Amino acid sequence: MSTLYDIPLVTLDDEPTTLAPYKGKVILLVNTASQCGLTPQYSGLARLQFKYAEKGFTVIGVPCNQFGEQEPGTAEDIQTFCAAGFGVTFPMLEKSEVNGENRHPLFQELVKTPDADGEAGDIKWNFEKFLISPAGEVVGRFRPTTEPESAEVIAAIEAHLPG
């Protein structure tokens, strides 16, 4: 049986990968954009990474240009912007489509998960967040306007941290 850990991915550095290296960790996977009104959420994501990385947690960003063409840059542009502007050190994957007929296989699985209101389906906008447990199960979905450091996101992260 295939799992989230088996889906082929590509890093922003154009290296093949999967989520398998993060097995046993909590992952907050977020579709991102550099020119969005929600882009300041990168700061909160970077702080979460710093605060919880030693406890078995990582943020993984997935740039997406599907919402208002707010991620038009190259991989190098995105890396520079995130590191210089927001201190991002967490892993970033290649720019991907999260909705529609070219939706990345990872997001084909993620969008099956309902949010707190019980609604599954398409990604609404940039900075939608998915929490993946150490066992590789999607255990939370937070809509774009939910801040990364909100009480509900932090409580969900802390509830699933390993040991």
C-alpha positions, -999 to +999 in steps of 0.1 A: +000+000+000+013+034-010+016+061+017+024+098+017+060+088+023+062+071-011+050+099-033+079+112-055+088+148-048+114+173-060+131+198-038+134+235-047+171+226-055+158+202-082+167+170-062+144+140-061+131+132-027+100+119-008+086+125+027+103+093+039+132+112+056+106+128+078+090+095+089+086+097+127+084+135+127+054+159+127+052+178+094+034+210+087+031+211+049+021+245+035+015+257+000+033+291-002+037+322-023+061+352-022+037+379-034+006+372-013-011+392+014-005+361+036+033+359+028+042+373+062+031+339+075+066+328+065+078+344+097+055+324+119+064+292+100+101+300+105+096+305+142+077+272+145+106+254+127+130+270+152+109+262+182+100+226+175+127+212+151+146+196+180+114+179+192+107+160+159+090+186+138+095+203+104+077+227+082+078+219+045+069+246+020+055+240-014+055+271-036+024+275-058+016+300-085-021+291-090-036+318-068-034+352-085+000+343-099+016+353-066+046+330-070+060+339-104+097+336-095+123+309-103+134+284-077+164+306-070+142+337-066+120+318-041+149+305-021+166+339-018+133+356-010+124+331+018+159+330+034+167+367+032+132+381+039+119+356+065+149+335+078+133+304+063+155+273+070+129+246+066+128+224+034+111+237+003+098+216-026+095+226-062+067+249-074+036+227-078+000+229-087-023+221-057-057+222-075-070+212-109-061+185-134-024+189-129-027+188-091+005+172-076-001+136-064+008+147-028-020+173-029-044+147-045-041+129-011-039+159+012-072+175-001-091+145+010-087+157+046-114+179+060-108+211+079-122+219+114-156+226+097-156+192+080-149+206+046-125+187+023-116+194-013-097+221-031-071+243-016-087+277-010-056+300-013-019+303-005-008+292+029-032+263+035-016+240+061-017+203+065-004+186+097+010+151+092+016+128+122+048+109+128+030+078+114+023+096+081-014+103+086-029+137+079-043+148+113-051+185+107-060+209+080-059+247+086-072+272+061-050+300+047-061+327+072-052+305+102-019+319+114+009+294+118+013+303+155-024+303+163-034+283+194-051+257+173-021+250+152+003+249+181-020+226+201-022+202+172+016+202+167+023+196+204-004+169+206+015+149+179+051+155+187+069+122+191+077+109+226 
